[in-house]
Amino acid sequence: MNAGIEAAGFFGLLDWEKTTGLSKFWVDMISIPIFSAMAGLITNWTGVIMLFAPVRFTGFYVPGLKTIFPLLPRKVQILPTFAPGGILGFQGFIPARAEKMASLMVDNAVAKIGTAKDFFDQMDPRKISAQVAQVALPNVRSMVDSIMITEHPQLWADMPPRAREVVYSTVEAELPAITDRAFDFIGANINQLLDVKLMVVGYLRRRPELLKDVIYGLGAPELRFMIRSGVIGLPFGVIVALWLSLLHYSTPHGDTPAMISLPGWLYAILHFLPAWLWVLLGGAVVGMLVNIIAIKVVFEPATPQPRYKYPWGVAKFAKRQHQAAADLGHAIGYQIVTLDVVTEQLLDGPSGDKTRAVIAHFLKAEIDRVLGPLRSVTRLAVGPRQFDAIQATAGASLATEMKPWLVEDVEFSQTTAASVDQLATEKLRELPPDEFVEMLYTAIEQDAWLLYAHGGALGVLVGALHLLVFGV
């Protein structure tokens, strides 16, 4: 290959040395670092996008993929690029691993803030009880009517108005005490009634958009830095350009002897691969290195280290623990461990029947007391089994109606969210830096190898583009 073709780009149609008046050395020293910086920026930008988008799997049918899929390595099969039925596409790494990511978040953040009791106590069970009593009070009469009409309409119809009024007024007067006793009992046994990990994982698994927003919000400045840090591809490009110049100027061109004379054995080693392959390999290495360095700078080391070990001293995310803890604490208080989520889990979760039984127990005991002298007459009139059914239905009714009462008051929900926000922020700020950094790092390290591979592949493409434009 002669010197003219080696210096030509666009399939030999353009000679950059003649066009610019610069030597090949300077053409490479200018163009390769610029292309390397482009490779780094594109690699890190698309890598961050791949972490979060798209939230839902998007793809298309590929004939034959369904047959080939079982033959692929397991590590390839679990990539978020395949869907049943021969569908090829993509889903962001974090949404695709929603359940696993949520579980890691609970283990590395929520579980370290406190137990179910810690969260419930922070919401203040007595305030919740008072809220239930307050909003339930106007509904006491209709609730009593509904229970009695459903279970024994004739008894309620035959009961004198004065007797009904006694029942109404007694239940109204005792309602705060009833709810206090019920919530005291729930609070004391909340760890048996509420599984925080199950609650959070289930909630986030069903809402990958929320999980994406929470993780992105936690590390937004660091993720933006990772994108910008792609520009470090430029100094690596200088190294690649110098290496290619060494190869070029140590090679004789036609009748022109090599400008750099190398021993035969060294020449054979350096020129074992053709120059065009070195360009592609250089692009791949740059694409991977900018990803690796960006992730290292963000997450390592968690505590300050000597500059000779880590030139940047300490991880960027560790530096921002105080503010990042506040951001995550706010997300936990207002989006994840909220009053409506806790109420939903308490009443309709795996232990919902136990919670309802607690409420039914206290209301049942109160109905016994309220009916007083009428109890034996009522029990005789309706039968022991039906009387007990009335009491049980009352508890279930209150439990069912309690959910909207608790969450419809926006101001009250915001107050409980602020309390959880405060608890979460304080606890997260107290975490050792290495444990705090682990929260965000676990969301990325799961698929870090794929980000590196993605960087290498893009680097090869950018290298190929440089060959196309500038030649070998």
Buried (B, 14 or more C-beta within 10 A) or exposed (E): EEBBEBBBBEEEEBBBBEEEEBEBBBBBBBBBBEBBBBBBBBBBBBBBEBBBBBBEBEBEEBEEBBEEBEEEEEEEEEBBBBBEEBBEBBBBBBBBBBBBBBBBBBBBBBEBBBEBBBBBBBBBBEBBBBBBBBBBBEEBBEBBEBBBEEBBEEBBEEBEEEEBEBBBEBBBEBBBEBBBBBBBBBBEBBEEBBBBBBBBBBBBBEBBEBBBBBBBBBBEBBBEBBBEBBBBBBEBBBBBBBBBBEBBBBBEBEEEEEEEEBEEEEBEEBBEEEBBEBBBBBBBBBBBBBBEBBBEBBBBBBEEBEEEEBEBBBBBBBBBBEEBBBBBBBBBBBBBBBBBBBBBBBBBBEBBBBBBBBBBBBBBBBBEEBBEEBBEEBBEBBEEEBBEBBBBBBBBBBBEBBBEBBBEBEEBBBBBBBBBBBBBBEBBBEBEBBEBBBBBBBBBEBBBEBBBBBBBBBBBBBBBBBBEEBBB
